[in-house]
Amino acid sequence: MGYDKKVNEAAWAQLEQRRQSAESAAAAALEDFYARCPRALEVKRQMASNAAQAGRDVVSGGDVRAALEKRKERGLTLSREYEELLASCGLTPQDVAPRYACPDCKDTGFVDGRMCRCLKQLRKNLAYRQLSGKLPLAESTFESFSLGYYREDPEALRQMTEILRACQTYAQRFRGDSPSLLFKGGTGLGKTHLSLAIANEALEKGFGVVYGSAQSFAMALEKERFRQEGEGAGDQMKSCDLLILDDLGTEFPSAYVNAALYDVVNSRMLAGCPTIISTNLTLKELEGRYSPRFASRIAGSYGKLEFRGRDVRIQKRKTGQR
């Protein structure tokens, strides 16, 4: 699926703005040039007329080769005169042509039927900006994940070292059909940090990511409960390339939200779409909070990573870190 509708619409709007800006500036430069040199406008019209006549010569019969050679010579003569007129005004052909941001696709977004690299990069930047506007993406990288907070407990250090490596490998190999993951463990152990680090890598690869806390998703699902039209949170959660559902179990419980979350998890599992769920609850607690069916879906199809250690947030506060 790639990026969501808003990202794509914003990317196309920016491309259109770039193209219109370049073409408007070129039109203004041409208008100024023709005002200073009326002969140039006449030459340009003759060039267009000569090209049109070449097309007519092809279908008119007679000595087509001779006629086209004549038109070619005429075209070259007019082109030379046009460039001389530009030079007389201190201009080059580039000064009166559109200066597109991307010379490859001329700000259309496509080259030979394939998406241009400029559009790919623009969508990537917009998707990152959209997600980082809500989340500390820049700070949540694999490089910034410190194992130093786990050194007091050798077993926790060993476990978290393995989890870090597993998450790095998962991110490096991420595809649209990657397996789903369940991050389990207490608060402040790095579950959110590593899920966002994976999100960073997925965005960089061009995949669309939807991230949210269980509470924020629950509120969005409740809000759209009686809405009948338009794409809502549930649709985005089901259709995105990677869904990250953070802090499952902290949302205000309701039968509707529980059913909606199960529908999302089940739909993505059936479609083979990866989901990362983080929770402080055990599988037994998930079963009691939601349903045996919900817990069994996760237990049977998610790779489980058990986070261990002491609350990193508390350790940071003690040392005056943010």
C-alpha positions in Angstrom: 0.0 0.0 0.0 2.8 2.4 0.9 2.1 5.9 2.3 -1.3 6.9 3.4 -3.7 9.2 1.4 -2.7 12.4 3.2 1.0 11.9 2.5 0.4 11.1 -1.2 -2.0 14.1 -1.6 0.5 16.4 0.0 3.3 15.1 -2.2 1.3 15.7 -5.4 0.3 19.1 -4.2 4.0 20.1 -3.6 5.0 18.8 -7.0 2.2 20.7 -8.7 3.2 23.8 -6.8 6.8 23.4 -7.9 5.8 22.8 -11.5 3.5 25.8 -11.7 6.0 28.0 -10.0 8.7 27.1 -12.5 6.4 27.5 -15.5 5.0 30.8 -14.2 8.5 32.2 -13.7 9.5 31.1 -17.2 6.3 32.7 -18.7 7.1 36.0 -17.0 10.7 35.9 -18.2 9.5 35.3 -21.8 7.0 38.0 -21.6 9.6 40.5 -20.4 12.0 39.3 -23.2 9.4 39.7 -25.9 8.6 43.2 -24.6 12.2 44.1 -24.9 12.7 42.3 -28.3 9.5 42.1 -30.4 11.5 40.4 -33.2 12.1 37.4 -30.9 8.3 36.8 -30.6 8.0 36.9 -34.4 10.9 34.4 -34.8 9.3 32.1 -32.3 6.1 32.1 -34.2 8.0 31.4 -37.4 9.7 28.4 -35.7 6.3 27.0 -34.7 4.9 27.6 -38.2 8.0 25.9 -39.8 7.6 22.8 -37.6 3.9 22.6 -38.4 4.6 22.9 -42.2 7.1 20.0 -41.8 4.3 17.8 -40.7 2.2 18.8 -43.6 5.0 18.2 -46.0 5.2 14.5 -44.9 1.6 13.9 -46.0 1.5 16.1 -49.0 3.4 13.8 -51.3 6.3 14.9 -53.6 9.9 14.9 -52.6 9.4 14.5 -48.9 13.1 14.2 -48.1 14.0 17.4 -49.9 11.1 19.3 -48.2 12.1 18.1 -44.8 15.7 19.0 -45.3 14.6 22.5 -46.3 12.4 22.8 -43.2 15.3 21.6 -41.1 17.7 24.2 -42.5 15.0 26.9 -41.9 14.5 25.7 -38.4 18.2 25.9 -37.6 18.5 29.4 -39.1 15.5 30.6 -36.9 17.0 28.9 -33.8 20.3 30.6 -34.3 18.6 34.0 -34.7 16.5 33.4 -31.6 19.6 32.6 -29.5 21.4 35.7 -30.9 18.4 37.8 -29.9 18.5 36.3 -26.4 22.2 37.0 -26.2 21.6 40.6 -27.3 19.5 41.0 -24.2 22.0 39.3 -22.0 20.0 36.1 -21.8 20.5 32.4 -22.5 17.8 29.9 -23.5 17.8 28.6 -19.9 16.9 32.0 -18.6 13.5 31.9 -20.3 12.8 28.1 -19.8 11.2 26.6 -16.7 13.7 25.8 -14.0 12.2 22.6 -12.6 13.2 21.4 -9.2 13.7 18.0 -10.7 15.2 18.0 -14.3 14.6 14.3 -14.7 10.8 14.4 -14.5 10.2 18.1 -14.9 8.3 18.0 -11.6 5.7 15.6 -13.0 6.7 12.8 -10.6 7.2 10.2 -13.3 9.9 9.3 -15.9 9.1 6.8 -18.6 6.0 5.6 -16.6 8.0 5.0 -13.4 7.9 7.0 -10.3 10.7 9.5 -10.2 13.2 9.5 -7.3 12.2 13.0 -6.4 8.6 11.9 -5.7 9.8 8.9 -3.7 12.0 11.2 -1.6 9.3 13.8 -1.2 6.8 11.1 0.0 9.4 9.7 2.4 10.2 13.2 3.8 6.5 14.0 4.3 5.7 10.6 5.9 8.6 11.1 8.3 7.5 14.7 9.1 3.9 13.5 9.7 5.0 10.9 12.2 7.8 12.9 13.8 5.3 15.7 14.4 3.7 13.4 17.0 6.7 11.3 18.1 10.4 11.7 19.0 11.5 9.8 15.9 14.9 11.6 15.6 15.8 10.5 19.1 14.4 7.0 18.8 17.0 5.2 16.7 19.0 2.0 17.2 22.2 4.1 17.6 20.6 6.0 20.5 19.4 2.9 22.3 21.8 2.5 25.2 22.4 -1.0 26.8 24.2 0.8 29.6 20.9 1.0 31.6 20.8 -2.8 31.8 24.4 -3.5 32.9 23.5 -3.9 36.6 21.6 -7.1 35.8 23.7 -9.5 33.6 20.7 -11.5 32.6 18.7 -8.4 31.6 21.8 -7.1 29.7 22.1 -10.4 27.8 18.3 -10.4 27.0 18.2 -6.8 25.9 21.4 -7.3 23.7 19.6 -10.1 21.9 16.4 -8.0 21.6 18.3 -5.1 20.1 20.0 -7.3 17.6 16.7 -9.0 16.7 15.0 -5.6 16.2 17.9 -4.3 14.0 17.7 -7.5 11.9 13.9 -7.2 11.6 14.2 -3.5 10.5 17.0 -4.2 8.0 15.0 -7.0 6.4 11.6 -5.4 6.8 9.1 -6.1 4.0 5.4 -5.8 3.6 5.0 -9.4 4.7 7.4 -9.4 7.6 6.2 -11.3 10.7 4.3 -9.5 13.5 6.0 -8.9 16.9 4.9 -8.7 20.5 7.0 -6.6 22.8 6.3 -7.6 26.4 7.6 -6.2 29.7 7.3 -3.5 32.3 7.2 0.2 31.8 10.3 2.1 30.8 12.3 -0.8 29.3 12.6 0.4 25.8 9.6 -1.1 24.0 8.5 2.3 22.5 12.0 3.3 21.6 12.7 0.1 19.6 9.3 0.1 17.9 10.0 3.7 16.8 13.5 2.7 15.6 11.9 0.0 13.4 9.4 2.6 12.2 12.3 4.9 11.2 13.8 2.1 9.1 10.4 1.2 7.5 9.8 4.8 6.5 13.2 5.0 5.0 12.4 2.0 2.9 9.3 3.7 1.6 6.7 1.8 3.7 3.7 3.5 5.3 3.6 3.4 9.0 0.7 4.0 11.4 1.7 4.4 15.0 -0.4 5.1 18.1 -0.9 4.3 21.7 -3.8 1.9 22.4 -5.5 4.8 24.2 -5.2 7.2 21.2 -6.5 4.5 18.8 -9.4 3.7 21.2 -10.4 7.3 21.3 -10.3 7.5 17.5 -12.3 4.3 17.1 -14.9 5.5 19.5 -15.2 8.9 17.8 -15.8 7.3 14.4 -18.1 4.7 15.7 -21.2 6.2 14.1 -19.6 7.8 11.2 -20.6 6.1 7.9 -18.3 7.7 5.3 -14.7 8.4 4.7 -11.5 6.5 5.7 -11.2 6.3 9.5 -8.7 5.1 12.0 -9.9 1.5 11.7 -9.3 1.6 7.9 -5.9 3.1 8.3 -4.9 0.6 11.0 -6.0 -2.3 8.7 -4.4 -1.1 5.5 -1.1 0.5 6.4 2.2 -1.4 5.7 3.2 -1.5 9.4 1.0 -0.9 12.3 2.5 -0.1 15.7 0.1 -0.5 18.6 1.8 0.8 21.7 0.8 0.2 25.3 -2.0 -2.2 24.6 -4.0 -2.6 27.8 -3.7 1.0 29.0 -6.8 2.2 27.0 -10.2 2.7 28.7 -12.0 -0.6 28.3 -15.2 -1.0 26.3 -16.8 -3.8 24.4 -16.8 -1.8 21.2 -13.1 -0.9 21.3 -12.1 -4.5 22.3 -14.1 -5.8 19.3 -12.6 -3.2 17.0 -9.1 -3.9 18.1 -9.6 -7.6 17.5 -11.0 -6.9 14.1 -7.8 -4.9 13.2 -5.4 -7.5 14.6 -7.3 -10.4 12.9 -7.7 -8.6 9.6 -4.0 -7.8 9.4 -3.0 -11.3 10.3 -5.3 -12.8 7.6 -3.8 -10.3 5.1 -0.2 -11.1 6.1 0.5 -7.5 7.2 3.0 -6.9 10.0 1.9 -5.4 13.3 4.1 -4.6 16.3 2.2 -4.6 19.7 3.8 -3.5 22.9 2.2 -4.2 26.3 2.9 -4.5 30.0 0.4 -7.4 30.2 1.1 -11.1 30.1 -0.7 -13.3 27.6 -2.9 -14.5 30.5 -3.8 -10.9 31.4 -4.5 -10.1 27.7 -6.9 -13.0 27.6 -8.7 -11.7 30.7 -8.7 -8.1 29.4 -9.9 -8.9 25.9 -10.8 -12.5 25.1 -9.2 -15.9 24.7 -9.7 -15.6 21.0 -7.8 -12.2 20.9 -4.9 -13.6 23.1 -4.7 -16.8 21.0 -4.3 -14.8 17.8 -1.3 -13.0 19.2 0.2 -16.0 21.0 -0.1 -18.1 17.8 1.2 -15.7 15.2 3.4 -13.1 16.8 7.1 -13.3 17.5 7.5 -12.6 21.2 10.3 -10.4 22.7 10.4 -10.3 26.6 12.0 -7.0 27.8 13.8 -7.1 31.1 15.6 -4.6 33.4 15.0 -1.6 35.5 12.8 1.3 34.4 15.1 3.4 32.2 13.0 6.6 32.6 13.5 6.5 36.4 17.2 5.9 35.9 17.4 8.9 33.5 15.5 11.2 36.0 18.0 10.2 38.7 20.9 11.3 36.5 19.1 14.5 35.3 18.6 13.2 31.7 15.5 13.7 29.6 
